Amino acid sequence: MATRQKSQIKGMLGGLGLLAIVGYLDVITGYKVSVLIFYLAPIIYVFKRAGLHLGFVMTGLAALVWLFADIYSGDTYSNFINPLWNAGIRLSIFLLVLILLSSRDQLQRAVEKRTEDLRHEMAERSRLEKELLAITENEQRRIGRDLHDSLGQQLTAIALGAKIISKKVANKSAIEPASVERLVSIAEDSIEMTRRIARNLDPVEFGTDGLAMALSNLAIHISQTFNINCKFESSETPATNEPQTNLHLYRIVQEAVSNAIRHGQARNVIISLDSVRNNLLLAVTDDGQGMSATSAKNTGMGLRIMKYRAGIIGGIFEIQNLPAGGTRAVCILNHNVSPTDQHDLQN
């Protein structure tokens, strides 16, 4: 603060020095010679060095010095209104120039800030895309391990069992019904495992109620897998026919539920899909431990990716701790939701 004040004082003193020089030049050149452009020099100097407010002060001083210099150099007026009128016109010119300079600087700062924000956004987007690519590659590896270790072994067992039965048929040996039933059971397990993998890869069916159906199935799967109470609630929901939109919303819920269980130790999770003024509102509410101070700053990869996914589909994403405990993650698909609607959803 002290450094800024010193800078302003130096700027103002420098401007006064320039104004004195310009006033002296105005006196010796006479009132018939216009030195308007020279009076702008101390105004611009003070504006750049001391700020806008002192720049306004300098415009008033410049108009007065200009008037006194003309009178001193021999300019005469028939009445007192004319010099005041001339001083007012000159002051208006100075003020206009100062306002234009200030507006230009503000616009330049706004452009620079926006450019910096865009650079930051592009860097963040690039980093998130890399993280999503890493997640995709890890998911592909996991699916490959599941296919190799589980489904592959079951298919191998089916193939071996079928060979044994084939040899018995060729040798006209008796075939035990239990071995055939065991083979059928393994085949049915393999079919169910294939369906689970397929649902995980493409969880949202096409159609107007595809997202609601997928979230309902997800709630059932979460309840059975983690032995918690996970429910899906939905009122009148707007149609979401875009597969990519549905998939991003589904992945946001998956991540939010996963965070609630793994980090928040939640025992009850509610997934809700609602409509407020034709806007899709998706929320995940839990009774867990809530977010830590670090997580609340949205520094975690999962939180960043949920926000990134929401941004891709033109929505907004927010997550906050609840007063009674737990968290609520909210994704609003459109931006024309009123603050009252957001408040009603979050409370």
JOJOQUI-V724009 format. One line per field, one symbol per residue. ss: DSSP state (2 for helix, 1 for strand, 0 for the rest). burial: b if it has 24 or more other C-alpha atoms within 12 Angstrom, else e. A space follows every 10 residues. Layout:
ss=???
burial=???
This chain:
ss=0222222222 2222222222 2222222220 0000022222 2222222222 0222222222 2222222222 2200000002 2222222222 2222222222 2222222222 2222222222 2222222222 2222222222 2222222222 2222222222 2222222222 0000002222 2222222222 2222222222 2000000002 2222222222 2222220011 1111000000 0022222222 2222222222 2200000111 1111110011 1111110000 0022220000 2222222222 2200011111 1000001111 1100000022 2222220
burial=eeeeeeebee bbebbbebbb ebbbbbbeee beeebbebbb bbbbbbbbbb bbebbbbbbb bbbbbbbbbb beeeeeeeee eebeeebeeb bebbbebbee beeeeeeeee eeeeeeeeee eeeeeeebee eeeeeeeeee eeeeeeeeee beebbeebee beeebeeeee eeeeeeeeee eebeebbeeb eebeeeeeeb eebbbeeebb bbbbbbbbbe bbeeeeebbb bbbbeebbbb eeeebbbbbb bbbbbbbbbb bebbbbbbbb bbbbbbeebb bbbbbbbbbb beeeeeeeee bbbbbbbbbb bbbebbbbbb beeeebbbbb bbbbeeeeee ebeebbe
